[in-house]
């Protein structure tokens, strides 16, 4: 290979089967009770009091620390959500923040604090951006433009699959949904893995070997434009997936390297498997709802959407990433 690459091939691990059948769910086996959490009255009262405190005690945006606030009801709610992410279906939605009662910046501060119950927030861009606006900018989906800034369909994937350190959890707060479309779907990557093992064993084995991912220009100038890593690996008993067939295909285009035939077949196979209706569960995200997912074990999909013409009505979500390892910078590095 002649191109420079970010080397994450140390993640390679032997192919194995999941040890916990609870994580291998199919869509007909789950319902709203498995993932939807209503905002309890005591948590809503805490949020109202918190909003008043934030207004009376201003700080620059995103400087608040969870440890400075008691919030027992909100903490209990977020603990229930995290249990679903770690030991349940892997995605959950809180219904919902009072979006019409407070200024947007106040709601972002509340979201920022609630998110810290899930884990430490980390940068989502190389420039250090901590809250990411998911909205259609009108840009074409191309090299250097993330799909989250377009209205195109996004196939099943995990966020930041090309990174040096992949986020553990992904959160979204819906400020405004699209006029139509933009629907979220989820699938258990354990179930995807097992269907691949049953139907495409050779292709699954190839997904355990390193491949190139396009880094979407999310790096310093002169850094390698692609990442070399396996699609599937394991961390102890838990699956670790860098799931994004589109970015693998783009990775080979950017690198100017030929893709081996088995990898091309493996990407086609996993796209086919993920499209099976019994594997994915649909859960539209509505205004004020907070959605979280386990970013190693659950794949998510967004349908193409048609937006409103008026800027003040366009689809707009706020995203958070959380990661336990590394520093809070995008690459997770510490000074040497």
C-alpha positions as CSV (number, residue, x, y, z in Angstrom):
1,X,0.0,0.0,0.0
2,X,1.5,3.3,-1.1
3,X,-0.9,5.8,0.6
4,X,-0.3,7.1,4.1
5,X,-2.9,5.9,6.6
6,X,-4.0,6.2,10.2
7,X,-3.1,2.8,11.5
8,X,-5.8,1.2,13.8
9,X,-5.0,-2.3,12.7
10,X,-4.1,-3.2,16.3
11,X,-7.9,-3.6,16.9
12,X,-7.9,-6.9,14.9
13,X,-9.3,-9.7,17.0
14,X,-10.3,-13.3,16.2
15,X,-13.8,-14.0,14.8
16,X,-16.2,-15.1,17.5
17,X,-19.9,-15.5,18.3
18,X,-21.8,-13.3,20.7
19,X,-22.2,-14.7,24.2
20,X,-25.3,-12.8,25.2
21,X,-28.5,-13.6,23.2
22,X,-30.3,-10.5,24.7
23,X,-28.2,-8.3,22.5
24,X,-29.2,-10.2,19.3
25,X,-32.7,-8.8,18.8
26,X,-34.9,-8.7,15.8
27,X,-37.4,-5.9,15.1
28,X,-40.6,-8.0,15.7
29,X,-39.2,-8.9,19.2
30,X,-39.1,-5.4,20.6
31,X,-41.6,-2.6,21.2
32,X,-41.8,0.9,22.7
33,X,-41.5,-0.3,26.3
34,X,-38.0,-1.5,25.4
35,X,-36.7,2.0,24.4
36,X,-39.1,4.8,25.1
37,X,-38.8,6.7,28.4
38,X,-41.3,9.3,29.4
39,X,-40.1,12.4,31.3
40,X,-41.3,11.9,34.9
41,X,-43.0,14.8,36.7
42,X,-40.2,15.0,39.3
43,X,-37.5,15.2,36.5
44,X,-39.6,17.8,34.7
45,X,-39.8,19.9,37.9
46,X,-36.0,19.6,38.3
47,X,-35.5,20.8,34.7
48,X,-37.8,23.8,35.4
49,X,-35.8,24.7,38.5
50,X,-32.5,24.2,36.6
51,X,-33.6,26.5,33.8
52,X,-34.3,29.2,36.3
53,X,-30.9,28.7,37.9
54,X,-29.1,28.9,34.6
55,X,-30.9,32.1,33.7
56,X,-29.9,33.7,37.1
57,X,-26.3,32.4,37.0
58,X,-25.0,32.8,33.4
59,X,-21.9,31.1,32.1
60,X,-20.5,30.7,28.5
61,X,-22.2,27.9,26.7
62,X,-21.1,24.3,27.6
63,X,-19.1,25.3,30.7
64,X,-21.5,23.6,33.1
65,X,-20.4,20.5,35.0
66,X,-22.8,17.8,36.1
67,X,-21.1,17.4,39.5
68,X,-22.2,21.0,40.4
69,X,-25.9,20.0,40.2
70,X,-27.8,17.4,42.3
71,X,-30.6,16.5,39.9
72,X,-31.5,13.2,41.5
73,X,-34.6,12.6,39.4
74,X,-32.9,13.4,36.1
75,X,-29.9,11.3,37.1
76,X,-32.2,8.4,37.8
77,X,-33.9,8.8,34.4
78,X,-30.5,9.0,32.6
79,X,-29.3,5.9,34.5
80,X,-32.4,4.0,33.1
81,X,-31.5,5.2,29.6
82,X,-27.8,4.1,30.0
83,X,-28.9,0.6,31.2
84,X,-30.9,0.3,27.9
85,X,-27.9,1.4,25.9
86,X,-25.5,-1.1,27.7
87,X,-27.7,-4.1,28.5
88,X,-30.9,-3.6,26.5
89,X,-31.7,-2.9,22.9
90,X,-28.9,-0.4,22.6
91,X,-31.0,2.7,21.8
92,X,-33.4,4.8,23.8
93,X,-35.5,8.0,23.5
94,X,-36.6,10.4,26.3
95,X,-40.0,12.0,25.6
96,X,-39.4,15.0,25.9
97,X,-37.8,18.3,26.8
98,X,-40.1,21.4,26.9
99,X,-38.8,23.0,23.8
100,X,-41.3,25.9,23.7
101,X,-40.8,26.9,27.4
102,X,-37.2,28.1,27.3
103,X,-34.6,29.7,25.0
104,X,-32.6,27.4,22.8
105,X,-29.3,28.1,24.7
106,X,-31.0,27.1,28.0
107,X,-32.2,23.9,26.5
108,X,-28.8,23.2,25.1
109,X,-27.3,23.6,28.6
110,X,-29.8,21.2,30.0
111,X,-29.1,18.7,27.3
112,X,-25.3,19.2,27.9
113,X,-25.8,18.4,31.6
114,X,-28.1,15.4,31.0
115,X,-25.6,14.0,28.4
116,X,-22.9,14.0,31.1
117,X,-24.9,11.3,32.9
118,X,-24.2,9.0,29.9
119,X,-20.5,9.8,29.7
120,X,-17.9,12.4,29.1
121,X,-18.6,14.6,26.0
122,X,-15.9,14.7,23.4
123,X,-15.1,16.8,20.3
124,X,-17.0,15.9,17.2
125,X,-14.7,17.7,14.7
126,X,-11.0,18.2,14.6
127,X,-11.5,21.9,15.4
128,X,-12.9,20.9,18.8
129,X,-16.7,21.5,18.2
130,X,-18.5,19.8,21.1
131,X,-22.2,20.1,20.0
132,X,-22.7,19.4,16.4
133,X,-25.6,20.8,14.3
134,X,-27.2,18.1,12.2
135,X,-29.0,20.0,9.4
136,X,-29.0,20.2,5.7
137,X,-26.6,22.9,4.6
138,X,-27.4,22.4,0.9
139,X,-23.9,21.0,0.2
140,X,-23.6,17.9,-2.0
141,X,-22.6,14.7,-0.3
142,X,-19.0,14.4,-1.5
143,X,-15.4,14.1,-0.2
144,X,-15.0,16.3,2.9
145,X,-18.8,16.8,3.4
146,X,-20.4,14.7,6.1
147,X,-23.8,13.1,5.3
148,X,-25.2,14.8,8.4
149,X,-25.0,18.1,6.6
150,X,-27.1,16.8,3.6
151,X,-30.6,15.5,3.1
152,X,-29.4,12.2,1.5
153,X,-30.2,8.7,2.7
154,X,-27.5,7.4,5.2
155,X,-27.1,3.7,5.2
156,X,-26.8,1.7,8.4
157,X,-23.6,2.9,10.1
158,X,-21.9,3.8,13.4
159,X,-20.7,7.4,13.9
160,X,-17.1,8.3,13.2
161,X,-16.2,4.8,12.0
162,X,-13.0,6.2,10.6
163,X,-11.6,7.8,13.8
164,X,-8.6,7.1,15.9
165,X,-11.1,6.7,18.8
166,X,-14.7,6.0,18.0
167,X,-17.3,7.5,20.3
168,X,-19.0,5.1,22.7
169,X,-22.4,6.8,22.7
170,X,-24.3,9.2,20.3
171,X,-27.0,11.6,21.4
172,X,-29.4,13.7,19.4
173,X,-31.8,16.4,20.6
174,X,-34.5,17.2,18.1
175,X,-35.2,20.9,17.7
176,X,-37.2,20.5,14.5
177,X,-37.9,17.4,12.4
178,X,-38.1,17.6,8.6
179,X,-41.3,18.2,6.7
180,X,-41.1,14.6,5.6
181,X,-38.6,11.7,5.8
182,X,-35.5,11.8,7.9
183,X,-36.7,8.7,9.8
184,X,-34.4,6.9,12.2
185,X,-33.9,3.1,12.0
186,X,-31.8,0.9,14.3
187,X,-30.4,-2.6,14.1
188,X,-28.5,-4.8,16.5
189,X,-25.1,-5.3,15.0
190,X,-24.9,-8.6,16.9
191,X,-27.8,-9.8,14.8
192,X,-26.2,-8.4,11.7
193,X,-23.0,-10.3,12.6
194,X,-24.9,-13.5,13.2
195,X,-26.8,-13.3,9.9
196,X,-23.5,-12.7,8.1
197,X,-22.0,-15.7,9.8
198,X,-24.9,-17.9,8.7
199,X,-25.1,-16.7,5.1
200,X,-21.8,-15.1,4.2
201,X,-19.1,-16.7,6.4
202,X,-16.1,-15.9,4.1
203,X,-17.3,-12.3,3.7
204,X,-17.7,-11.9,7.5
205,X,-14.1,-13.2,8.0
206,X,-12.9,-10.5,5.6
207,X,-14.7,-7.8,7.7
208,X,-12.4,-8.8,10.6
209,X,-9.3,-7.9,8.6
210,X,-8.2,-4.2,8.1
211,X,-9.6,-2.1,5.4
212,X,-9.4,1.6,4.4
213,X,-12.0,4.2,5.6
214,X,-12.3,7.7,4.3
215,X,-11.6,10.2,7.1
216,X,-13.7,12.9,5.5
217,X,-11.0,15.5,5.8
218,X,-11.5,15.4,9.6
219,X,-7.8,15.8,10.5
220,X,-5.0,18.3,10.6
221,X,-3.4,19.4,7.3
222,X,-1.0,16.8,6.0
223,X,-2.4,13.9,8.1
224,X,-3.3,10.6,6.4
225,X,-6.6,10.9,4.5
226,X,-7.7,7.3,5.3
227,X,-7.8,5.0,8.3
228,X,-6.8,1.3,8.3
229,X,-9.0,-0.7,10.6
230,X,-11.3,-3.8,10.8
231,X,-15.0,-3.4,10.4
232,X,-15.7,-5.9,13.2
233,X,-13.6,-6.7,16.3
234,X,-14.2,-7.4,20.0
235,X,-13.3,-5.7,23.3
236,X,-13.6,-8.5,25.8
237,X,-17.2,-9.8,25.6
238,X,-18.5,-6.8,23.6
239,X,-18.7,-6.2,19.9
240,X,-16.8,-3.2,18.5
241,X,-18.0,-2.2,15.1
242,X,-16.7,0.4,12.7
243,X,-19.8,0.1,10.5
244,X,-19.9,2.2,7.4
245,X,-19.7,0.5,4.0
246,X,-20.0,3.8,2.2
247,X,-16.9,5.2,3.9
248,X,-14.9,2.0,3.1
249,X,-15.7,2.3,-0.6
250,X,-14.8,6.0,-0.5
251,X,-11.6,5.2,1.4
252,X,-10.3,3.1,-1.5
253,X,-11.3,5.9,-3.9
254,X,-9.5,8.5,-1.9
255,X,-6.4,6.3,-1.5
256,X,-6.4,5.4,-5.2
257,X,-6.0,1.8,-4.1
258,X,-7.9,-1.2,-5.6
259,X,-10.3,-3.0,-3.3
260,X,-9.9,-6.7,-3.2
261,X,-12.8,-8.7,-4.5
262,X,-13.7,-10.4,-1.2
263,X,-14.0,-7.0,0.5
264,X,-16.2,-5.7,-2.2
265,X,-18.4,-8.8,-1.9
266,X,-18.4,-8.4,1.9
267,X,-19.6,-4.8,1.7
268,X,-22.4,-5.7,-0.7
269,X,-23.4,-8.6,1.6
270,X,-23.6,-6.5,4.8
271,X,-25.6,-3.8,2.9
272,X,-28.0,-6.6,1.8
273,X,-28.3,-8.0,5.3
274,X,-28.9,-4.6,7.0
275,X,-31.7,-3.9,4.5
276,X,-33.8,-6.9,5.7
277,X,-36.9,-5.5,7.3
278,X,-36.9,-8.0,10.2
279,X,-33.5,-6.6,11.4
280,X,-34.3,-2.9,11.6
281,X,-36.6,-1.1,14.0
282,X,-38.0,2.3,13.0
283,X,-38.4,5.1,15.6
284,X,-39.0,8.6,14.2
285,X,-37.4,11.4,16.2
286,X,-39.9,14.1,17.2
287,X,-39.4,17.7,18.5
288,X,-38.0,17.8,22.0
289,X,-37.1,14.1,22.2
290,X,-33.6,13.0,23.2
291,X,-32.3,9.9,21.4
292,X,-29.2,8.0,22.5
293,X,-27.6,4.9,21.1
294,X,-24.7,2.5,21.8
295,X,-22.3,3.4,19.0
296,X,-20.4,0.1,18.9
297,X,-23.2,-2.3,19.0
298,X,-26.2,-0.6,17.2
299,X,-26.2,0.5,13.6
300,X,-28.4,3.5,12.7
301,X,-29.9,4.7,9.5
302,X,-31.5,7.9,8.3
303,X,-33.9,8.0,5.4
304,X,-33.6,10.9,2.8
305,X,-35.8,13.8,3.7
306,X,-37.7,16.7,2.2
307,X,-37.2,19.9,4.2
308,X,-39.1,23.1,4.7
309,X,-38.1,26.1,2.5
310,X,-38.0,28.6,5.4
311,X,-34.7,28.4,7.3
312,X,-36.5,28.8,10.7
313,X,-38.4,25.6,10.0
314,X,-35.7,23.4,8.6
315,X,-34.8,20.1,10.2
316,X,-32.3,20.7,13.0
317,X,-30.9,18.3,15.5
318,X,-28.1,18.8,18.1
319,X,-25.6,15.9,18.5
320,X,-23.4,14.9,21.4
321,X,-20.6,12.2,21.4
322,X,-19.4,10.5,24.5
323,X,-16.2,8.4,25.0
324,X,-14.5,7.0,28.0
325,X,-11.0,6.5,26.5
326,X,-8.4,9.2,25.6
327,X,-8.7,12.9,26.0
328,X,-11.7,14.9,25.1
329,X,-10.1,16.2,21.9
330,X,-11.3,14.8,18.6
331,X,-8.4,12.3,18.2
332,X,-8.3,11.6,22.0
333,X,-4.6,12.3,22.2
334,X,-2.6,13.5,25.3
335,X,0.6,15.6,25.2
336,X,3.7,13.5,24.9
